Amino acid sequence: MDHWHEALAAIRAQQAVHELALKALIQSHPQPAALLDTWKALRAEAVADAYALPGHRHNEALGEHFQSYAEAWTHELSQVCGLPPP
């Protein structure tokens, strides 16, 4: 069981580092509105891809988690850009 706890801790640490990197990108981008537009376009493609994973019995749950995280990042990007959330 410890293996699962270690794996989960590693995934959480990796996620925290990714979030930190994204926040740095958002805060330092010279055109945050353009960044938001690019994010929305990529997000739309990625959501479709997440739901199309072949042979995975948890496709729906994975897609829902992806959608939830993507919505949170869209909201954060909107705030940084000074725009209302979508």
Residue pairs with C-beta under 8 A, 6 or more apart in sequence:
22 73
23 76
25 35
26 32
26 35
26 76
26 77
26 80
27 80
29 35
32 77
32 80
32 81
32 82
33 81
33 83
35 77
35 81
36 74
36 77
36 78
36 81
36 83
39 73
39 74
39 77
40 74
40 86
43 70
43 73
43 74
46 66
46 70
47 63
47 66
47 67
47 70
50 59
50 62
50 63
50 66
50 67
51 59
51 60
51 63
52 59
53 59
53 62
56 62
74 85
74 86
75 85
75 86
78 84
78 85
78 86
79 85
